[in-house]
Amino acid sequence: MNQPIIKIENVWKKYDMGSVEPLVVLKEINLEIKKGEFIAITGPSGSGKSTMVNIVGALDKPSWGAVYLNGENVSNMNESSLAFLRGKTIGFIFQQFNLLPTLTALENVMLPMEIIDQDENKSKDTAEKLLNKLGLGDRMHHKPNELSGGQQQRVAIARSLANNPDVVLADEPTGNLDSKTGKFIMDFLGQLNKEGKTIILITHDLELVKYGKRVVYIKDGRIEKEIHN
Amino acid sequence: MKLKKCFKLSWNILIHSKLRSWLTIIGIIIGIAAVVSIVSISQGAQQQLEERLGSLGADILTISPGASRSFGPVSGFNGPLDRESSSSSSDEQENLTSKDILVLKNLDNIQYVMGQVSGKADMTYLSKTASVSVTGVDESVWKDVTSDEVDSGRFLVQSDSFSVVLGGKLVENTFENKIPLNSKITIEGKSFKVVGILTDGNGVYMPLDVARTVLEDVGNEEFSSISVKIENVEIANETVGLIEQKLMFSRGILNEKDMDFSVSNPAEMQATIQETTQTMSLFLGAIAAISLLVGAIGIANTMFTSVLEKTKEIGIMKAIGAKNKDVLFIFLFNSGLIGLVGGIGGVILGVFGSALIGYWSSTLSGSATRMFGNTALTPELLIGSLLFSILIGMIAGAIPAYRASKLNPVDALRYQ
């Protein structure tokens, strides 16, 4: 009944290091992520987590193997259609928030919708609703540097939900936040999952891992084990 | 992404840009301002030249005393009358006489011959006095030999004695009040009636005999210059040669080196002057082009740095769905906008600059600088400079924008 929304088939990722031996970061990764899952991917630093983010989020193509996003093979897509599919299917939340510093909170949330050519008024409407939902109704016209870290991350969450994507990919979302704000963010992600969104959480923090219903452990570029909570 | 949105984002980058971008814009402003003022000045000079040369009349040759045969652009600007008066002030030369006129009258290809005297005299109108250049003309042939046209009133006729015709510019500009037709003016204590006003010029024209009584140092049978109207302009050069030959003979001159008169050939003069102004325009244009080039390199430099600075933002935009094309347009528009803003500033500065140069050179005496008194600011020049500036911005920004668009989102996101 449940089609995988992201399917990773025997993926290898290596980086050419010039004259030195190529660096193999991911080895023989097989992973299916189904709609509505809350999956946590974890591992020590240097295990290949970040590369996993790039592969799972279709930001990067594998050296070998195949990645299917909504049934489409990412390797066969050109840059433009991949960008479009990524913008519609995956919402990103980064550890560094990664908001555009010269745009207001509202404009930052509107941007993903405008990138895929949504109507401006409709985009504005949606963005306002999302910011209100995250308790930032009175902060919409502030620039990121006028917001606290927690507020910035909430704007980033609102932005990740702008195109109503199936998947929200959160890469160490609480890494730069105090524990109280961190908890708010994690609870919000849990809430989103209950509403039907697929959540992929990448973290090294074993405290956060417990939010995931399925936890994938990576070590030395391989999937070491999978645990269902 | 819609182009409109790309444009908005590039505008956003521009207004949040650092001092560096504004310095780049200043570079473009200076370049475009230089182009605008230089082009307007040389176009103005060109226009003025053409007007002057047009009023000179290609079919009218002027014979003046003195051996100078060369016409630089400088002396050419004064028009025939000024030039003669200035050259006749030299002591050693012999004036032209009625004998010379007789010689000229019988030559082929010559329609009319008119001797004239000229010099400076004080003119009084409504108790204000100014020094003007007075020309005595042979009223029977004057209208046939001049390229001037009457704006109001008439040319001099043979029954005129204390009548004058005034140049259009003199009427407008010399005195506080405009001099109307039929008014009375006083020249060197004698009263004259204004019977005609020419369309242009600064001269005062009166019958030859009267002028001899007004001007000092003019002998009864002598002329400051002789104007000759030729029938066929095509053979003007041959006619000039013929005139020189016959006059040398009648004046008893054996060697061309000893020639004590000169014959102006308007066609030849035109070519010389035009060549000179063209060379000058080219030279000034090259300076403007160099300053623009420096500005363009400045834009390219700024754009490269800007792309580098915005690497992470490019990564973010790509992660949330922006295509290569979107990023390309954002940065291309950004550099185009730098060009546009610089262009607008440059055009404004250039308009001021050329007005200032025009004003400054018109207050200076000396025909070489007066030549720049007229500047021509055509809408084509202004719009053209703006478009050119935008184009330069986009060309300079093309490579940085392309590099930005090709950034790998993973690497760009990791960039600090």
Chai-1 contact restraints between the chains, C-beta under 6 A:
chainA,res_idxA,chainB,res_idxB,connection_type,confidence,min_distance_angstrom,max_distance_angstrom,comment,restraint_id
A,N54,B,V410,contact,1.0,0.0,6.0,A-B,restraint_1
A,L59,B,P409,contact,1.0,0.0,6.0,A-B,restraint_2
A,L59,B,V410,contact,1.0,0.0,6.0,A-B,restraint_3
A,D60,B,V410,contact,1.0,0.0,6.0,A-B,restraint_4
A,E79,B,N324,contact,1.0,0.0,6.0,A-B,restraint_5
A,S80,B,K323,contact,1.0,0.0,6.0,A-B,restraint_6
A,A83,B,G321,contact,1.0,0.0,6.0,A-B,restraint_7
A,A83,B,K323,contact,1.0,0.0,6.0,A-B,restraint_8
A,R86,B,G321,contact,1.0,0.0,6.0,A-B,restraint_9
A,G87,B,I320,contact,1.0,0.0,6.0,A-B,restraint_10
A,G87,B,G321,contact,1.0,0.0,6.0,A-B,restraint_11
A,F92,B,A319,contact,1.0,0.0,6.0,A-B,restraint_12
A,N98,B,I316,contact,1.0,0.0,6.0,A-B,restraint_13
A,L100,B,E313,contact,1.0,0.0,6.0,A-B,restraint_14
A,T102,B,N12,contact,1.0,0.0,6.0,A-B,restraint_15
A,T102,B,H16,contact,1.0,0.0,6.0,A-B,restraint_16
A,P112,B,I320,contact,1.0,0.0,6.0,A-B,restraint_17
A,P112,B,G321,contact,1.0,0.0,6.0,A-B,restraint_18
A,E114,B,K5,contact,1.0,0.0,6.0,A-B,restraint_19
A,I115,B,M1,contact,1.0,0.0,6.0,A-B,restraint_20
A,I115,B,G321,contact,1.0,0.0,6.0,A-B,restraint_21
A,I115,B,A322,contact,1.0,0.0,6.0,A-B,restraint_22
A,I116,B,G321,contact,1.0,0.0,6.0,A-B,restraint_23
A,D117,B,K2,contact,1.0,0.0,6.0,A-B,restraint_24
